[in-house]
Amino acid sequence: MAGGRRRAPRARVVDGEVEEFRTATDLLPADADLRTALLRSDGRRTWAAEDLATVTEADEHDPTWLQFHAAINAINQQQPTEKRDTAGG
């Protein structure tokens, strides 16, 4: 191609995938609460905020963010709901 570069076939495929993703997404309002507005995916499942509030198990193959949510929720479920008196009295 005179004066220009030809794009490799793979680059055109990637461009198409990017465009498909872009057209399938919506813009969030500037004041959106990202914790509830965004969905997270581990590649197998999509996790909404309410799902993440209840998950208590994850393994080493799960994303780190999912492992953290599960560990925190498991600890919180083990703790009593009343605060203990830590003043020693």
Secondary structure as GFF3:
##gff-version 3
##sequence-region A 1 89
A	DSSP	alpha_helix	9	24	.	.	.	ID=ss1
A	DSSP	alpha_helix	34	37	.	.	.	ID=ss2
A	DSSP	beta_strand	40	41	.	.	.	ID=ss3
A	DSSP	beta_strand	46	47	.	.	.	ID=ss4
A	DSSP	alpha_helix	49	52	.	.	.	ID=ss5
A	DSSP	alpha_helix	64	78	.	.	.	ID=ss6
###
